[in-house]
């Protein structure tokens, strides 16, 4: 699954606040995501993030992703 900045994703486990939808804020070696319910920021290793993603709820803007060379 290709993940871009601005995507809304659903993770396998719910956050302690009860939310399961997260917005991707930055994507690299680490992935920064923000909970839609409580606005908490979480930083995960890319491998951990990719294992925990269940599906993409809403795709972000294509212009936000880096240009391909």
mmCIF file of the N, C-alpha and C atoms, coordinates in Angstrom:
data_MODEL
# 
_entry.id   MODEL 
# 
loop_
_atom_site.group_PDB 
_atom_site.id 
_atom_site.type_symbol 
_atom_site.label_atom_id 
_atom_site.label_alt_id 
_atom_site.label_comp_id 
_atom_site.label_asym_id 
_atom_site.label_entity_id 
_atom_site.label_seq_id 
_atom_site.pdbx_PDB_ins_code 
_atom_site.Cartn_x 
_atom_site.Cartn_y 
_atom_site.Cartn_z 
_atom_site.occupancy 
_atom_site.B_iso_or_equiv 
_atom_site.pdbx_formal_charge 
_atom_site.auth_seq_id 
_atom_site.auth_comp_id 
_atom_site.auth_asym_id 
_atom_site.auth_atom_id 
_atom_site.pdbx_PDB_model_num 
ATOM 1   N N  . UNK A 1 1  ? 0.846   -1.179 0.000   1.00 0.00 ? 1  UNK A N  1 
ATOM 2   C CA . UNK A 1 1  ? 0.000   0.000  0.000   1.00 0.00 ? 1  UNK A CA 1 
ATOM 3   C C  . UNK A 1 1  ? 0.889   1.239  0.000   1.00 0.00 ? 1  UNK A C  1 
ATOM 4   N N  . UNK A 1 2  ? 0.587   2.160  -0.882  1.00 0.00 ? 2  UNK A N  1 
ATOM 5   C CA . UNK A 1 2  ? 1.353   3.403  -0.951  1.00 0.00 ? 2  UNK A CA 1 
ATOM 6   C C  . UNK A 1 2  ? 0.709   4.436  -0.021  1.00 0.00 ? 2  UNK A C  1 
ATOM 7   N N  . UNK A 1 3  ? 1.510   4.964  0.878   1.00 0.00 ? 3  UNK A N  1 
ATOM 8   C CA . UNK A 1 3  ? 1.035   5.959  1.845   1.00 0.00 ? 3  UNK A CA 1 
ATOM 9   C C  . UNK A 1 3  ? 1.646   7.302  1.486   1.00 0.00 ? 3  UNK A C  1 
ATOM 10  N N  . UNK A 1 4  ? 0.823   8.350  1.512   1.00 0.00 ? 4  UNK A N  1 
ATOM 11  C CA . UNK A 1 4  ? 1.287   9.706  1.227   1.00 0.00 ? 4  UNK A CA 1 
ATOM 12  C C  . UNK A 1 4  ? 0.949   10.611 2.407   1.00 0.00 ? 4  UNK A C  1 
ATOM 13  N N  . UNK A 1 5  ? 1.629   11.734 2.477   1.00 0.00 ? 5  UNK A N  1 
ATOM 14  C CA . UNK A 1 5  ? 1.340   12.738 3.502   1.00 0.00 ? 5  UNK A CA 1 
ATOM 15  C C  . UNK A 1 5  ? -0.075  13.254 3.270   1.00 0.00 ? 5  UNK A C  1 
ATOM 16  N N  . UNK A 1 6  ? -0.844  13.343 4.336   1.00 0.00 ? 6  UNK A N  1 
ATOM 17  C CA . UNK A 1 6  ? -2.220  13.808 4.254   1.00 0.00 ? 6  UNK A CA 1 
ATOM 18  C C  . UNK A 1 6  ? -3.239  12.682 4.210   1.00 0.00 ? 6  UNK A C  1 
ATOM 19  N N  . UNK A 1 7  ? -2.783  11.440 4.009   1.00 0.00 ? 7  UNK A N  1 
ATOM 20  C CA . UNK A 1 7  ? -3.702  10.306 3.995   1.00 0.00 ? 7  UNK A CA 1 
ATOM 21  C C  . UNK A 1 7  ? -4.335  10.109 5.365   1.00 0.00 ? 7  UNK A C  1 
ATOM 22  N N  . UNK A 1 8  ? -5.552  9.620  5.376   1.00 0.00 ? 8  UNK A N  1 
ATOM 23  C CA . UNK A 1 8  ? -6.227  9.213  6.599   1.00 0.00 ? 8  UNK A CA 1 
ATOM 24  C C  . UNK A 1 8  ? -6.221  7.688  6.589   1.00 0.00 ? 8  UNK A C  1 
ATOM 25  N N  . UNK A 1 9  ? -5.645  7.082  7.623   1.00 0.00 ? 9  UNK A N  1 
ATOM 26  C CA . UNK A 1 9  ? -5.542  5.631  7.689   1.00 0.00 ? 9  UNK A CA 1 
ATOM 27  C C  . UNK A 1 9  ? -6.242  5.107  8.941   1.00 0.00 ? 9  UNK A C  1 
ATOM 28  N N  . UNK A 1 10 ? -6.627  3.845  8.871   1.00 0.00 ? 10 UNK A N  1 
ATOM 29  C CA . UNK A 1 10 ? -7.218  3.158  10.016  1.00 0.00 ? 10 UNK A CA 1 
ATOM 30  C C  . UNK A 1 10 ? -6.206  2.106  10.471  1.00 0.00 ? 10 UNK A C  1 
ATOM 31  N N  . UNK A 1 11 ? -5.880  2.112  11.760  1.00 0.00 ? 11 UNK A N  1 
ATOM 32  C CA . UNK A 1 11 ? -4.943  1.138  12.307  1.00 0.00 ? 11 UNK A CA 1 
ATOM 33  C C  . UNK A 1 11 ? -5.697  -0.050 12.881  1.00 0.00 ? 11 UNK A C  1 
ATOM 34  N N  . UNK A 1 12 ? -4.982  -1.169 13.065  1.00 0.00 ? 12 UNK A N  1 
ATOM 35  C CA . UNK A 1 12 ? -5.609  -2.401 13.550  1.00 0.00 ? 12 UNK A CA 1 
ATOM 36  C C  . UNK A 1 12 ? -6.149  -2.265 14.973  1.00 0.00 ? 12 UNK A C  1 
ATOM 37  N N  . UNK A 1 13 ? -5.408  -1.595 15.835  1.00 0.00 ? 13 UNK A N  1 
ATOM 38  C CA . UNK A 1 13 ? -5.851  -1.410 17.219  1.00 0.00 ? 13 UNK A CA 1 
ATOM 39  C C  . UNK A 1 13 ? -6.329  0.026  17.406  1.00 0.00 ? 13 UNK A C  1 
ATOM 40  N N  . UNK A 1 14 ? -7.317  0.189  18.266  1.00 0.00 ? 14 UNK A N  1 
ATOM 41  C CA . UNK A 1 14 ? -7.817  1.533  18.570  1.00 0.00 ? 14 UNK A CA 1 
ATOM 42  C C  . UNK A 1 14 ? -6.876  2.233  19.547  1.00 0.00 ? 14 UNK A C  1 
ATOM 43  N N  . UNK A 1 15 ? -6.843  3.543  19.463  1.00 0.00 ? 15 UNK A N  1 
ATOM 44  C CA . UNK A 1 15 ? -6.105  4.378  20.404  1.00 0.00 ? 15 UNK A CA 1 
ATOM 45  C C  . UNK A 1 15 ? -6.846  4.332  21.743  1.00 0.00 ? 15 UNK A C  1 
ATOM 46  N N  . UNK A 1 16 ? -6.180  4.528  22.877  1.00 0.00 ? 16 UNK A N  1 
ATOM 47  C CA . UNK A 1 16 ? -6.872  4.518  24.172  1.00 0.00 ? 16 UNK A CA 1 
ATOM 48  C C  . UNK A 1 16 ? -8.048  5.490  24.264  1.00 0.00 ? 16 UNK A C  1 
ATOM 49  N N  . UNK A 1 17 ? -8.055  6.546  23.451  1.00 0.00 ? 17 UNK A N  1 
ATOM 50  C CA . UNK A 1 17 ? -9.172  7.495  23.460  1.00 0.00 ? 17 UNK A CA 1 
ATOM 51  C C  . UNK A 1 17 ? -10.382 6.932  22.718  1.00 0.00 ? 17 UNK A C  1 
ATOM 52  N N  . UNK A 1 18 ? -10.206 5.843  22.000  1.00 0.00 ? 18 UNK A N  1 
ATOM 53  C CA . UNK A 1 18 ? -11.299 5.228  21.253  1.00 0.00 ? 18 UNK A CA 1 
ATOM 54  C C  . UNK A 1 18 ? -11.240 5.473  19.761  1.00 0.00 ? 18 UNK A C  1 
ATOM 55  N N  . UNK A 1 19 ? -10.356 6.349  19.317  1.00 0.00 ? 19 UNK A N  1 
ATOM 56  C CA . UNK A 1 19 ? -10.240 6.664  17.893  1.00 0.00 ? 19 UNK A CA 1 
ATOM 57  C C  . UNK A 1 19 ? -9.431  5.620  17.143  1.00 0.00 ? 19 UNK A C  1 
ATOM 58  N N  . UNK A 1 20 ? -9.779  5.391  15.884  1.00 0.00 ? 20 UNK A N  1 
ATOM 59  C CA . UNK A 1 20 ? -9.007  4.466  15.058  1.00 0.00 ? 20 UNK A CA 1 
ATOM 60  C C  . UNK A 1 20 ? -8.605  5.079  13.722  1.00 0.00 ? 20 UNK A C  1 
ATOM 61  N N  . UNK A 1 21 ? -8.877  6.371  13.534  1.00 0.00 ? 21 UNK A N  1 
ATOM 62  C CA . UNK A 1 21 ? -8.483  7.053  12.306  1.00 0.00 ? 21 UNK A CA 1 
ATOM 63  C C  . UNK A 1 21 ? -7.357  8.037  12.600  1.00 0.00 ? 21 UNK A C  1 
ATOM 64  N N  . UNK A 1 22 ? -6.334  7.993  11.753  1.00 0.00 ? 22 UNK A N  1 
ATOM 65  C CA . UNK A 1 22 ? -5.129  8.791  11.939  1.00 0.00 ? 22 UNK A CA 1 
ATOM 66  C C  . UNK A 1 22 ? -4.775  9.501  10.648  1.00 0.00 ? 22 UNK A C  1 
ATOM 67  N N  . UNK A 1 23 ? -4.246  10.713 10.753  1.00 0.00 ? 23 UNK A N  1 
ATOM 68  C CA . UNK A 1 23 ? -3.759  11.455 9.589   1.00 0.00 ? 23 UNK A CA 1 
ATOM 69  C C  . UNK A 1 23 ? -2.239  11.363 9.559   1.00 0.00 ? 23 UNK A C  1 
ATOM 70  N N  . UNK A 1 24 ? -1.678  11.057 8.392   1.00 0.00 ? 24 UNK A N  1 
ATOM 71  C CA . UNK A 1 24 ? -0.225  10.960 8.216   1.00 0.00 ? 24 UNK A CA 1 
ATOM 72  C C  . UNK A 1 24 ? 0.317   12.375 8.036   1.00 0.00 ? 24 UNK A C  1 
ATOM 73  N N  . UNK A 1 25 ? 1.218   12.798 8.932   1.00 0.00 ? 25 UNK A N  1 
ATOM 74  C CA . UNK A 1 25 ? 1.788   14.140 8.877   1.00 0.00 ? 25 UNK A CA 1 
ATOM 75  C C  . UNK A 1 25 ? 3.161   14.156 8.219   1.00 0.00 ? 25 UNK A C  1 
ATOM 76  N N  . UNK A 1 26 ? 3.970   13.131 8.475   1.00 0.00 ? 26 UNK A N  1 
ATOM 77  C CA . UNK A 1 26 ? 5.273   13.022 7.812   1.00 0.00 ? 26 UNK A CA 1 
ATOM 78  C C  . UNK A 1 26 ? 5.577   11.547 7.609   1.00 0.00 ? 26 UNK A C  1 
ATOM 79  N N  . UNK A 1 27 ? 6.331   11.267 6.547   1.00 0.00 ? 27 UNK A N  1 
ATOM 80  C CA . UNK A 1 27 ? 6.589   9.885  6.165   1.00 0.00 ? 27 UNK A CA 1 
ATOM 81  C C  . UNK A 1 27 ? 8.029   9.764  5.715   1.00 0.00 ? 27 UNK A C  1 
ATOM 82  N N  . UNK A 1 28 ? 8.780   8.930  6.370   1.00 0.00 ? 28 UNK A N  1 
ATOM 83  C CA . UNK A 1 28 ? 10.178  8.697  6.048   1.00 0.00 ? 28 UNK A CA 1 
ATOM 84  C C  . UNK A 1 28 ? 10.610  7.446  6.780   1.00 0.00 ? 28 UNK A C  1 
ATOM 85  N N  . UNK A 1 29 ? 11.771  7.489  7.429   1.00 0.00 ? 29 UNK A N  1 
ATOM 86  C CA . UNK A 1 29 ? 12.203  6.370  8.256   1.00 0.00 ? 29 UNK A CA 1 
ATOM 87  C C  . UNK A 1 29 ? 11.226  6.209  9.417   1.00 0.00 ? 29 UNK A C  1 
ATOM 88  N N  . UNK A 1 30 ? 10.792  7.326  9.968   1.00 0.00 ? 30 UNK A N  1 
ATOM 89  C CA . UNK A 1 30 ? 9.749   7.347  10.982  1.00 0.00 ? 30 UNK A CA 1 
ATOM 90  C C  . UNK A 1 30 ? 8.497   7.967  10.376  1.00 0.00 ? 30 UNK A C  1 
ATOM 91  N N  . UNK A 1 31 ? 7.350   7.589  10.922  1.00 0.00 ? 31 UNK A N  1 
ATOM 92  C CA . UNK A 1 31 ? 6.071   8.113  10.431  1.00 0.00 ? 31 UNK A CA 1 
ATOM 93  C C  . UNK A 1 31 ? 5.401   8.850  11.579  1.00 0.00 ? 31 UNK A C  1 
ATOM 94  N N  . UNK A 1 32 ? 5.022   10.115 11.332  1.00 0.00 ? 32 UNK A N  1 
ATOM 95  C CA . UNK A 1 32 ? 4.313   10.900 12.340  1.00 0.00 ? 32 UNK A CA 1 
ATOM 96  C C  . UNK A 1 32 ? 2.845   10.907 11.963  1.00 0.00 ? 32 UNK A C  1 
ATOM 97  N N  . UNK A 1 33 ? 1.994   10.470 12.922  1.00 0.00 ? 33 UNK A N  1 
ATOM 98  C CA . UNK A 1 33 ? 0.559   10.425 12.688  1.00 0.00 ? 33 UNK A CA 1 
ATOM 99  C C  . UNK A 1 33 ? -0.169  11.167 13.802  1.00 0.00 ? 33 UNK A C  1 
ATOM 100 N N  . UNK A 1 34 ? -1.383  11.653 13.481  1.00 0.00 ? 34 UNK A N  1 
ATOM 101 C CA . UNK A 1 34 ? -2.184  12.403 14.449  1.00 0.00 ? 34 UNK A CA 1 
ATOM 102 C C  . UNK A 1 34 ? -3.551  11.746 14.567  1.00 0.00 ? 34 UNK A C  1 
ATOM 103 N N  . UNK A 1 35 ? -3.966  11.484 15.810  1.00 0.00 ? 35 UNK A N  1 
ATOM 104 C CA . UNK A 1 35 ? -5.276  10.886 16.075  1.00 0.00 ? 35 UNK A CA 1 
ATOM 105 C C  . UNK A 1 35 ? -6.367  11.914 15.776  1.00 0.00 ? 35 UNK A C  1 
ATOM 106 N N  . UNK A 1 36 ? -7.404  11.501 15.045  1.00 0.00 ? 36 UNK A N  1 
ATOM 107 C CA . UNK A 1 36 ? -8.494  12.408 14.715  1.00 0.00 ? 36 UNK A CA 1 
ATOM 108 C C  . UNK A 1 36 ? -9.376  12.702 15.917  1.00 0.00 ? 36 UNK A C  1 
ATOM 109 N N  . UNK A 1 37 ? -9.434  11.798 16.888  1.00 0.00 ? 37 UNK A N  1 
ATOM 110 C CA . UNK A 1 37 ? -10.325 11.970 18.030  1.00 0.00 ? 37 UNK A CA 1 
ATOM 111 C C  . UNK A 1 37 ? -9.748  12.919 19.070  1.00 0.00 ? 37 UNK A C  1 
ATOM 112 N N  . UNK A 1 38 ? -8.490  12.685 19.478  1.00 0.00 ? 38 UNK A N  1 
ATOM 113 C CA . UNK A 1 38 ? -7.915  13.476 20.569  1.00 0.00 ? 38 UNK A CA 1 
ATOM 114 C C  . UNK A 1 38 ? -6.770  14.385 20.136  1.00 0.00 ? 38 UNK A C  1 
ATOM 115 N N  . UNK A 1 39 ? -6.400  14.351 18.853  1.00 0.00 ? 39 UNK A N  1 
ATOM 116 C CA . UNK A 1 39 ? -5.328  15.185 18.294  1.00 0.00 ? 39 UNK A CA 1 
ATOM 117 C C  . UNK A 1 39 ? -3.939  14.843 18.818  1.00 0.00 ? 39 UNK A C  1 
ATOM 118 N N  . UNK A 1 40 ? -3.755  13.681 19.408  1.00 0.00 ? 40 UNK A N  1 
ATOM 119 C CA . UNK A 1 40 ? -2.448  13.249 19.919  1.00 0.00 ? 40 UNK A CA 1 
ATOM 120 C C  . UNK A 1 40 ? -1.522  12.917 18.759  1.00 0.00 ? 40 UNK A C  1 
ATOM 121 N N  . UNK A 1 41 ? -0.258  13.322 18.863  1.00 0.00 ? 41 UNK A N  1 
ATOM 122 C CA . UNK A 1 41 ? 0.748   13.005 17.852  1.00 0.00 ? 41 UNK A CA 1 
ATOM 123 C C  . UNK A 1 41 ? 1.535   11.784 18.293  1.00 0.00 ? 41 UNK A C  1 
ATOM 124 N N  . UNK A 1 42 ? 1.788   10.870 17.361  1.00 0.00 ? 42 UNK A N  1 
ATOM 125 C CA . UNK A 1 42 ? 2.526   9.641  17.640  1.00 0.00 ? 42 UNK A CA 1 
ATOM 126 C C  . UNK A 1 42 ? 3.572   9.466  16.554  1.00 0.00 ? 42 UNK A C  1 
ATOM 127 N N  . UNK A 1 43 ? 4.778   9.050  16.947  1.00 0.00 ? 43 UNK A N  1 
ATOM 128 C CA . UNK A 1 43 ? 5.863   8.794  16.017  1.00 0.00 ? 43 UNK A CA 1 
ATOM 129 C C  . UNK A 1 43 ? 6.166   7.295  16.053  1.00 0.00 ? 43 UNK A C  1 
ATOM 130 N N  . UNK A 1 44 ? 6.056   6.638  14.899  1.00 0.00 ? 44 UNK A N  1 
ATOM 131 C CA . UNK A 1 44 ? 6.284   5.196  14.789  1.00 0.00 ? 44 UNK A CA 1 
ATOM 132 C C  . UNK A 1 44 ? 7.374   4.910  13.767  1.00 0.00 ? 44 UNK A C  1 
ATOM 133 N N  . UNK A 1 45 ? 8.117   3.817  13.985  1.00 0.00 ? 45 UNK A N  1 
ATOM 134 C CA . UNK A 1 45 ? 9.031   3.338  12.947  1.00 0.00 ? 45 UNK A CA 1 
ATOM 135 C C  . UNK A 1 45 ? 8.205   2.971  11.724  1.00 0.00 ? 45 UNK A C  1 
ATOM 136 N N  . UNK A 1 46 ? 8.786   3.127  10.560  1.00 0.00 ? 46 UNK A N  1 
ATOM 137 C CA . UNK A 1 46 ? 8.047   2.857  9.325   1.00 0.00 ? 46 UNK A CA 1 
ATOM 138 C C  . UNK A 1 46 ? 7.570   1.403  9.262   1.00 0.00 ? 46 UNK A C  1 
ATOM 139 N N  . UNK A 1 47 ? 8.419   0.466  9.665   1.00 0.00 ? 47 UNK A N  1 
ATOM 140 C CA . UNK A 1 47 ? 8.042   -0.953 9.641   1.00 0.00 ? 47 UNK A CA 1 
ATOM 141 C C  . UNK A 1 47 ? 6.874   -1.252 10.566  1.00 0.00 ? 47 UNK A C  1 
ATOM 142 N N  . UNK A 1 48 ? 6.899   -0.674 11.763  1.00 0.00 ? 48 UNK A N  1 
ATOM 143 C CA . UNK A 1 48 ? 5.811   -0.853 12.721  1.00 0.00 ? 48 UNK A CA 1 
ATOM 144 C C  . UNK A 1 48 ? 4.526   -0.254 12.157  1.00 0.00 ? 48 UNK A C  1 
ATOM 145 N N  . UNK A 1 49 ? 4.617   0.941  11.596  1.00 0.00 ? 49 UNK A N  1 
ATOM 146 C CA . UNK A 1 49 ? 3.461   1.605  11.012  1.00 0.00 ? 49 UNK A CA 1 
ATOM 147 C C  . UNK A 1 49 ? 2.844   0.758  9.896   1.00 0.00 ? 49 UNK A C  1 
ATOM 148 N N  . UNK A 1 50 ? 3.680   0.241  8.988   1.00 0.00 ? 50 UNK A N  1 
ATOM 149 C CA . UNK A 1 50 ? 3.179   -0.546 7.862   1.00 0.00 ? 50 UNK A CA 1 
ATOM 150 C C  . UNK A 1 50 ? 2.499   -1.829 8.324   1.00 0.00 ? 50 UNK A C  1 
ATOM 151 N N  . UNK A 1 51 ? 2.972   -2.431 9.416   1.00 0.00 ? 51 UNK A N  1 
ATOM 152 C CA . UNK A 1 51 ? 2.324   -3.629 9.959   1.00 0.00 ? 51 UNK A CA 1 
ATOM 153 C C  . UNK A 1 51 ? 0.986   -3.301 10.601  1.00 0.00 ? 51 UNK A C  1 
ATOM 154 N N  . UNK A 1 52 ? 0.854   -2.110 11.193  1.00 0.00 ? 52 UNK A N  1 
ATOM 155 C CA . UNK A 1 52 ? -0.352  -1.741 11.932  1.00 0.00 ? 52 UNK A CA 1 
ATOM 156 C C  . UNK A 1 52 ? -1.461  -1.150 11.068  1.00 0.00 ? 52 UNK A C  1 
ATOM 157 N N  . UNK A 1 53 ? -1.149  -0.712 9.857   1.00 0.00 ? 53 UNK A N  1 
ATOM 158 C CA . UNK A 1 53 ? -2.164  -0.103 8.998   1.00 0.00 ? 53 UNK A CA 1 
ATOM 159 C C  . UNK A 1 53 ? -3.138  -1.175 8.524   1.00 0.00 ? 53 UNK A C  1 
ATOM 160 N N  . UNK A 1 54 ? -4.424  -0.894 8.703   1.00 0.00 ? 54 UNK A N  1 
ATOM 161 C CA . UNK A 1 54 ? -5.476  -1.799 8.242   1.00 0.00 ? 54 UNK A CA 1 
ATOM 162 C C  . UNK A 1 54 ? -5.925  -1.407 6.842   1.00 0.00 ? 54 UNK A C  1 
ATOM 163 N N  . UNK A 1 55 ? -6.248  -0.128 6.639   1.00 0.00 ? 55 UNK A N  1 
ATOM 164 C CA . UNK A 1 55 ? -6.630  0.356  5.319   1.00 0.00 ? 55 UNK A CA 1 
ATOM 165 C C  . UNK A 1 55 ? -6.556  1.877  5.281   1.00 0.00 ? 55 UNK A C  1 
ATOM 166 N N  . UNK A 1 56 ? -6.614  2.420  4.064   1.00 0.00 ? 56 UNK A N  1 
ATOM 167 C CA . UNK A 1 56 ? -6.626  3.867  3.877   1.00 0.00 ? 56 UNK A CA 1 
ATOM 168 C C  . UNK A 1 56 ? -8.076  4.312  3.779   1.00 0.00 ? 56 UNK A C  1 
ATOM 169 N N  . UNK A 1 57 ? -8.487  5.232  4.638   1.00 0.00 ? 57 UNK A N  1 
ATOM 170 C CA . UNK A 1 57 ? -9.859  5.720  4.655   1.00 0.00 ? 57 UNK A CA 1 
ATOM 171 C C  . UNK A 1 57 ? -10.047 6.795  3.599   1.00 0.00 ? 57 UNK A C  1 
ATOM 172 N N  . UNK A 1 58 ? -9.106  7.733  3.552   1.00 0.00 ? 58 UNK A N  1 
ATOM 173 C CA . UNK A 1 58 ? -9.195  8.857  2.624   1.00 0.00 ? 58 UNK A CA 1 
ATOM 174 C C  . UNK A 1 58 ? -7.797  9.166  2.123   1.00 0.00 ? 58 UNK A C  1 
ATOM 175 N N  . UNK A 1 59 ? -7.650  9.280  0.819   1.00 0.00 ? 59 UNK A N  1 
ATOM 176 C CA . UNK A 1 59 ? -6.340  9.560  0.242   1.00 0.00 ? 59 UNK A CA 1 
ATOM 177 C C  . UNK A 1 59 ? -6.059  11.050 0.293   1.00 0.00 ? 59 UNK A C  1 
ATOM 178 N N  . UNK A 1 60 ? -4.815  11.387 0.629   1.00 0.00 ? 60 UNK A N  1 
ATOM 179 C CA . UNK A 1 60 ? -4.393  12.784 0.690   1.00 0.00 ? 60 UNK A CA 1 
ATOM 180 C C  . UNK A 1 60 ? -4.183  13.356 -0.696  1.00 0.00 ? 60 UNK A C  1 
ATOM 181 N N  . UNK A 1 61 ? -3.795  14.613 -0.748  1.00 0.00 ? 61 UNK A N  1 
ATOM 182 C CA . UNK A 1 61 ? -3.544  15.315 -2.000  1.00 0.00 ? 61 UNK A CA 1 
ATOM 183 C C  . UNK A 1 61 ? -2.304  14.754 -2.670  1.00 0.00 ? 61 UNK A C  1 
ATOM 184 N N  . UNK A 1 62 ? -2.394  14.418 -3.942  1.00 0.00 ? 62 UNK A N  1 
ATOM 185 C CA . UNK A 1 62 ? -1.266  13.845 -4.690  1.00 0.00 ? 62 UNK A CA 1 
ATOM 186 C C  . UNK A 1 62 ? -0.126  14.842 -4.831  1.00 0.00 ? 62 UNK A C  1 
ATOM 187 N N  . UNK A 1 63 ? -0.422  16.139 -4.813  1.00 0.00 ? 63 UNK A N  1 
ATOM 188 C CA . UNK A 1 63 ? 0.631   17.136 -4.956  1.00 0.00 ? 63 UNK A CA 1 
ATOM 189 C C  . UNK A 1 63 ? 1.485   17.261 -3.705  1.00 0.00 ? 63 UNK A C  1 
ATOM 190 N N  . UNK A 1 64 ? 1.031   16.697 -2.577  1.00 0.00 ? 64 UNK A N  1 
ATOM 191 C CA . UNK A 1 64 ? 1.791   16.754 -1.331  1.00 0.00 ? 64 UNK A CA 1 
ATOM 192 C C  . UNK A 1 64 ? 2.916   15.735 -1.306  1.00 0.00 ? 64 UNK A C  1 
ATOM 193 N N  . UNK A 1 65 ? 2.857   14.712 -2.175  1.00 0.00 ? 65 UNK A N  1 
ATOM 194 C CA . UNK A 1 65 ? 3.904   13.709 -2.187  1.00 0.00 ? 65 UNK A CA 1 
ATOM 195 C C  . UNK A 1 65 ? 5.092   14.201 -3.005  1.00 0.00 ? 65 UNK A C  1 
ATOM 196 N N  . UNK A 1 66 ? 6.291   13.712 -2.687  1.00 0.00 ? 66 UNK A N  1 
ATOM 197 C CA . UNK A 1 66 ? 7.469   14.166 -3.419  1.00 0.00 ? 66 UNK A CA 1 
ATOM 198 C C  . UNK A 1 66 ? 7.385   13.741 -4.901  1.00 0.00 ? 66 UNK A C  1 
ATOM 199 N N  . UNK A 1 67 ? 7.924   14.575 -5.766  1.00 0.00 ? 67 UNK A N  1 
ATOM 200 C CA . UNK A 1 67 ? 7.901   14.300 -7.205  1.00 0.00 ? 67 UNK A CA 1 
ATOM 201 C C  . UNK A 1 67 ? 8.833   13.164 -7.541  1.00 0.00 ? 67 UNK A C  1 
ATOM 202 N N  . UNK A 1 68 ? 8.409   12.305 -8.454  1.00 0.00 ? 68 UNK A N  1 
ATOM 203 C CA . UNK A 1 68 ? 9.231   11.187 -8.901  1.00 0.00 ? 68 UNK A CA 1 
ATOM 204 C C  . UNK A 1 68 ? 10.226  11.676 -9.951  1.00 0.00 ? 68 UNK A C  1 
ATOM 205 N N  . UNK A 1 69 ? 11.451  11.191 -9.854  1.00 0.00 ? 69 UNK A N  1 
ATOM 206 C CA . UNK A 1 69 ? 12.492  11.592 -10.811 1.00 0.00 ? 69 UNK A CA 1 
ATOM 207 C C  . UNK A 1 69 ? 12.514  10.662 -11.993 1.00 0.00 ? 69 UNK A C  1 
# 
